[in-house]
């Protein structure tokens, strides 16, 4: 029941603030349907990653992140200053991702929320694209 309540509040908020769905200027129903379908998938991933890190913080990061994402996060964000998260856990990598999105990770801060995870994921995707372009041309 709690999971359903979180979905009712969480997913629409991610769609509205993360996707900025209201700012799009899509003129046809087909384009709007494609937009909503794509961002529902991305929004679900953001919410799922956040919930996994809260419910099972000790699981391996490969559950939620690809190998390339883990490598980029390791190269960009230091392991220290990540709210006492244990090394090699999904909690550590979600905190690193959230730090890309503006999360400060102070000792007194609450766990990262969907908004900073969304921003971090968007930034990580841009960095990964740049890395792929540099590697493969």
HELIX and SHEET records of a PDB file:
HELIX    1   1 UNK A    2  UNK A   13  1                                  12    
HELIX    2   2 UNK A   14  UNK A   18  3                                   5    
HELIX    3   3 UNK A   21  UNK A   23  5                                   3    
HELIX    4   4 UNK A   29  UNK A   55  1                                  27    
HELIX    5   5 UNK A   61  UNK A   63  5                                   3    
HELIX    6   6 UNK A   67  UNK A   76  1                                  10    
HELIX    7   7 UNK A   90  UNK A  100  1                                  11    
HELIX    8   8 UNK A  114  UNK A  136  1                                  23    
END                                                                             
